[in-house]
Amino acid sequence: NVKAGNVKSILTPGDVVFEVRRTKAGGPHTSPEPDEIRGDGKLAMDGNIHSKHFNAGQDADGGNPRGVNTGLVITPRPNHAPVTAIQFATANDMVDRDPLAVTVEGADNADGPYTLIYRGSSGLLKTLERGQWGGVAVFENTRACKVYRVLVTETRGDNADAVQFGEVRLGTYTGER
């Protein structure tokens, strides 16, 4: 369910975050090769919409564009509420690299096991302008988790060479119901 509005994010620049590739919801994750990442996963939550997270990880079967089945594992500093929304901002260039579909999972530690919380739109389906916030994907969840894993399951371009986004907010929906 994608809505207009914002997300009160639980993420901060000081959170522990690492990038993953070749990862599907519910399964184990794999660290990307150094040449597949540009920058640091923390750039996706540094409060600067003009910095970006970039992941060119190749899926294990090679049948998906680069960037599909990649993402971030985030351990937020104190997490006091269940996550019920996610919002992405587009990066500065390359529309084909936008994440269109995502999963959000939660766990008690970074090694899992992970429980699926959300599978669906990233909120960027209609957002083509660069450096702009997309819609908010709102979902039901009653469990606060110690670790969250956000995976990209589809990019805008069928032949994308990576996935990228300027920022991600993970938290609670602050718009009208």
C-alpha positions in Angstrom: 0.0 0.0 0.0 1.9 3.1 -1.2 0.8 6.5 0.1 2.0 10.1 0.1 3.6 11.3 3.3 6.8 10.5 5.1 8.4 8.0 7.4 9.6 8.7 10.9 12.8 6.8 10.4 14.5 4.7 13.1 17.8 4.8 11.0 20.7 7.0 11.9 24.2 7.5 10.4 25.7 5.8 13.4 23.8 2.5 12.9 25.7 -0.7 12.0 25.1 -1.4 8.3 26.6 -3.8 5.7 25.8 -4.5 2.1 24.7 -7.9 0.7 24.3 -9.6 -2.6 22.9 -13.0 -3.9 20.3 -12.9 -1.1 16.7 -13.8 -1.2 14.1 -13.2 1.5 14.4 -15.9 4.2 17.8 -17.1 3.0 21.4 -16.5 4.0 23.2 -13.4 2.7 26.4 -13.1 0.9 28.8 -10.2 1.1 29.5 -8.4 -2.2 32.8 -8.3 -4.0 34.7 -5.0 -3.3 34.3 -3.9 -7.0 30.5 -4.2 -6.8 30.0 -1.5 -4.1 30.7 2.2 -4.6 30.7 4.1 -1.3 29.3 2.7 1.9 25.9 1.4 2.9 25.7 4.2 5.5 25.3 6.7 2.6 21.8 5.4 2.2 20.9 6.8 5.6 23.2 9.7 6.2 20.5 12.4 5.9 21.9 13.6 2.5 19.6 12.8 -0.4 22.4 13.6 -2.8 24.8 10.9 -1.6 23.9 7.4 -2.6 24.0 3.7 -2.0 25.2 1.7 -5.1 25.4 -2.0 -5.4 26.3 -3.9 -8.6 26.1 -7.3 -7.1 25.3 -10.1 -9.6 22.6 -12.6 -8.6 23.7 -16.2 -8.2 21.8 -17.4 -11.3 22.9 -14.5 -13.5 19.4 -14.2 -14.9 18.6 -11.0 -13.1 20.0 -7.5 -13.7 22.9 -6.5 -11.5 21.6 -5.1 -8.2 18.6 -7.5 -7.9 18.7 -9.6 -4.7 21.1 -7.1 -3.1 20.6 -4.9 -0.2 21.5 -3.7 3.3 21.6 -5.4 6.7 21.0 -2.7 9.3 21.2 -2.8 13.1 19.6 0.4 14.3 20.6 2.0 17.6 17.8 1.9 19.9 14.7 0.6 18.2 11.6 1.3 20.2 8.8 0.6 17.8 7.9 -1.9 15.1 8.7 -0.9 11.5 5.6 -0.3 9.5 6.8 1.8 6.5 9.7 2.2 4.1 10.5 5.1 1.8 13.2 5.6 -0.8 14.7 8.6 -2.5 16.0 8.4 -6.0 19.8 8.8 -6.6 21.3 11.5 -8.8 21.4 9.6 -12.1 20.5 6.4 -14.0 16.7 5.9 -13.8 17.1 2.2 -14.7 18.9 1.6 -11.4 15.9 2.6 -9.2 14.6 -0.1 -6.9 11.0 -0.9 -7.8 10.2 -3.8 -5.5 11.7 -4.7 -2.1 11.5 -7.0 0.9 11.9 -5.9 4.5 12.8 -8.6 7.0 13.6 -8.6 10.7 15.8 -10.7 13.0 17.2 -10.8 16.5 20.8 -10.8 15.1 22.6 -10.1 11.8 23.0 -13.9 11.1 19.2 -14.4 11.2 17.0 -16.3 10.9 15.0 -13.5 9.1 11.3 -13.2 9.1 9.5 -11.5 6.2 7.7 -8.3 7.2 7.0 -6.8 3.8 7.2 -7.7 0.1 6.1 -5.2 -2.4 6.6 -1.8 -4.0 9.5 0.5 -3.0 7.3 3.5 -3.6 9.4 4.7 -6.6 7.1 3.3 -9.3 6.0 6.8 -10.4 9.0 8.8 -9.2 11.4 9.4 -12.1 12.9 12.7 -11.0 16.4 12.4 -9.6 17.1 13.3 -5.9 13.4 13.1 -4.9 11.5 11.1 -2.2 9.1 8.5 -3.5 5.9 7.3 -2.0 5.7 5.5 1.3 5.1 1.7 1.3 3.0 1.1 4.5 2.5 -2.4 5.9 1.4 -4.2 9.1 3.9 -5.3 11.6 3.7 -5.6 15.4 7.3 -6.8 16.2 10.2 -4.6 16.9 13.4 -6.3 15.6 17.0 -5.7 16.5 18.2 -6.1 12.9 16.5 -5.3 9.6 17.4 -6.5 6.1 16.2 -4.6 3.1 16.5 -6.4 -0.2 15.9 -5.1 -3.8 13.9 -7.7 -5.8 13.3 -5.6 -8.9 14.9 -2.6 -10.6 13.3 -0.2 -13.0 15.5 -1.3 -15.9 15.5 -4.8 -17.2 19.2 -4.4 -18.1 20.3 -2.3 -15.2 24.0 -2.5 -14.3 23.3 -1.9 -10.6 20.8 -0.6 -8.1 21.1 2.7 -6.4 19.1 5.1 -4.2 19.9 8.4 -2.4 18.3 7.5 0.9 16.1 5.0 2.6 13.8 5.6 5.6 12.6 2.6 7.6 10.2 3.3 10.5 6.6 4.4 11.0 4.2 6.2 8.6 3.6 9.9 9.4 1.0 10.8 6.7 -2.7 10.7 6.7 -4.5 7.3 7.0 
